[in-house]
Amino acid sequence: MSSIFTKIVNGEIPAWKVAENDDYLAFLDIFPVAEGHTLVIPKKEVDYLFDLDDETYLGLQAFAKKVAEGLKKAIPCRKVGVMVLGLEVPHAHIHLVPMQREADLLHFSRKLTLTQKRFEEIRDAIAQELTSGK
C-alpha cells in the first residue's frame, strides 16, 4: 500500500509543493510547528531514512540543503532546524523548521493552524526564493 507521501508524489493528493525534481520533493507540512515547516522526501518509497541507498540518501540531503537555503530567505529565522522523525508515515522524510530558538524545533506537539491562503503565501515565497537564484 502506498504511503500518503507516495500519493502526493503521484498527484493523487494535493500538497503545497515548494520544490521538486525527478528524484525529490519538498512540500509544506499540513500540521506545521512553525510557518514554513517543510517536509523533504525522496520520490522513491522507502520507510526508513537509513535504508535508502547511498546515492539517494546523499541526494536527499543535498536537496534538503537547497530547500533550507530558500526557506531561510523566505521565512525570517535565525536558522532552519532539521529533524528526522517518521513513525507516522512509512516514507523517509526530513523536517525543515524555521527557528528563532531551539524550543521551536523541540516542541512538535504544538501545531499551528494556518489558512489555505497563508499556506499558499508561504509556498509561493519559498518557491520564489528557490527559483530566483539569489
DRENNU-642918 format. One record per residue (C-alpha): residue number from 1; x, y, z. Coordinates in steps of 0.2 Angstrom, whole numbers, plus 5000, padded with zeros to 4 digits. Layout:
N
(atom NUM (X Y Z))
...
***
This chain:
134
(atom 1 (5000 5000 5000))
(atom 2 (5007 5017 4995))
(atom 3 (5011 5030 5009))
(atom 4 (5002 5046 5009))
(atom 5 (5018 5054 5003))
(atom 6 (5019 5042 4988))
(atom 7 (5001 5048 4984))
(atom 8 (5007 5066 4985))
(atom 9 (5021 5062 4973))
(atom 10 (5009 5053 4961))
(atom 11 (4997 5068 4961))
(atom 12 (4983 5058 4970))
(atom 13 (4983 5070 4985))
(atom 14 (4986 5089 4984))
(atom 15 (5001 5097 4993))
(atom 16 (5009 5114 4994))
(atom 17 (5024 5110 4984))
(atom 18 (5039 5121 4986))
(atom 19 (5052 5112 4976))
(atom 20 (5053 5096 4965))
(atom 21 (5065 5087 4953))
(atom 22 (5065 5070 4946))
(atom 23 (5070 5062 4962))
(atom 24 (5065 5073 4977))
(atom 25 (5050 5083 4983))
(atom 26 (5048 5097 4996))
(atom 27 (5031 5102 5002))
(atom 28 (5024 5111 5017))
(atom 29 (5018 5101 5032))
(atom 30 (5000 5102 5034))
(atom 31 (5002 5102 5053))
(atom 32 (5016 5114 5055))
(atom 33 (5025 5118 5071))
(atom 34 (5031 5135 5063))
(atom 35 (5027 5144 5047))
(atom 36 (5037 5137 5033))
(atom 37 (5039 5119 5041))
(atom 38 (5043 5109 5026))
(atom 39 (5045 5091 5023))
(atom 40 (5058 5084 5010))
(atom 41 (5056 5067 5003))
(atom 42 (5064 5055 4991))
(atom 43 (5051 5050 4977))
(atom 44 (5057 5033 4980))
(atom 45 (5046 5025 4993))
(atom 46 (5057 5018 5007))
(atom 47 (5051 5018 5025))
(atom 48 (5067 5022 5035))
(atom 49 (5080 5036 5030))
(atom 50 (5095 5025 5034))
(atom 51 (5088 5011 5022))
(atom 52 (5090 5022 5007))
(atom 53 (5104 5018 4996))
(atom 54 (5119 5030 4997))
(atom 55 (5116 5039 4981))
(atom 56 (5098 5043 4986))
(atom 57 (5102 5047 5004))
(atom 58 (5116 5060 4999))
(atom 59 (5105 5067 4985))
(atom 60 (5091 5069 4998))
(atom 61 (5102 5079 5010))
(atom 62 (5109 5090 4996))
(atom 63 (5091 5094 4990))
(atom 64 (5086 5097 5008))
(atom 65 (5100 5109 5010))
(atom 66 (5095 5119 4994))
(atom 67 (5077 5120 5001))
(atom 68 (5083 5125 5018))
(atom 69 (5093 5140 5010))
(atom 70 (5077 5146 5001))
(atom 71 (5066 5143 5016))
(atom 72 (5078 5154 5027))
(atom 73 (5077 5168 5014))
(atom 74 (5058 5167 5013))
(atom 75 (5054 5165 5032))
(atom 76 (5064 5176 5043))
(atom 77 (5073 5165 5056))
(atom 78 (5089 5163 5064))
(atom 79 (5092 5145 5057))
(atom 80 (5082 5131 5049))
(atom 81 (5082 5116 5060))
(atom 82 (5082 5098 5054))
(atom 83 (5073 5084 5062))
(atom 84 (5071 5066 5056))
(atom 85 (5055 5058 5063))
(atom 86 (5044 5046 5054))
(atom 87 (5034 5033 5064))
(atom 88 (5018 5040 5057))
(atom 89 (5021 5039 5039))
(atom 90 (5031 5025 5032))
(atom 91 (5041 5035 5019))
(atom 92 (5058 5043 5023))
(atom 93 (5057 5061 5026))
(atom 94 (5066 5076 5033))
(atom 95 (5058 5090 5043))
(atom 96 (5064 5108 5040))
(atom 97 (5058 5120 5053))
(atom 98 (5062 5139 5053))
(atom 99 (5068 5143 5071))
(atom 100 (5071 5158 5082))
(atom 101 (5076 5147 5097))
(atom 102 (5079 5128 5100))
(atom 103 (5062 5126 5108))
(atom 104 (5054 5130 5090))
(atom 105 (5061 5113 5084))
(atom 106 (5059 5103 5100))
(atom 107 (5040 5105 5103))
(atom 108 (5032 5095 5089))
(atom 109 (5016 5093 5099))
(atom 110 (5012 5111 5097))
(atom 111 (5005 5113 5080))
(atom 112 (4999 5129 5071))
(atom 113 (4983 5131 5062))
(atom 114 (4985 5141 5045))
(atom 115 (4973 5146 5032))
(atom 116 (4974 5139 5014))
(atom 117 (4978 5157 5009))
(atom 118 (4993 5158 5021))
(atom 119 (4999 5141 5016))
(atom 120 (4999 5147 4998))
(atom 121 (5008 5163 5003))
(atom 122 (5022 5153 5012))
(atom 123 (5023 5141 4997))
(atom 124 (5025 5155 4985))
(atom 125 (5038 5164 4995))
(atom 126 (5049 5149 4997))
(atom 127 (5047 5143 4979))
(atom 128 (5051 5161 4973))
(atom 129 (5067 5161 4983))
(atom 130 (5072 5144 4976))
(atom 131 (5069 5149 4958))
(atom 132 (5077 5167 4960))
(atom 133 (5094 5160 4961))
(atom 134 (5099 5173 4975))
***
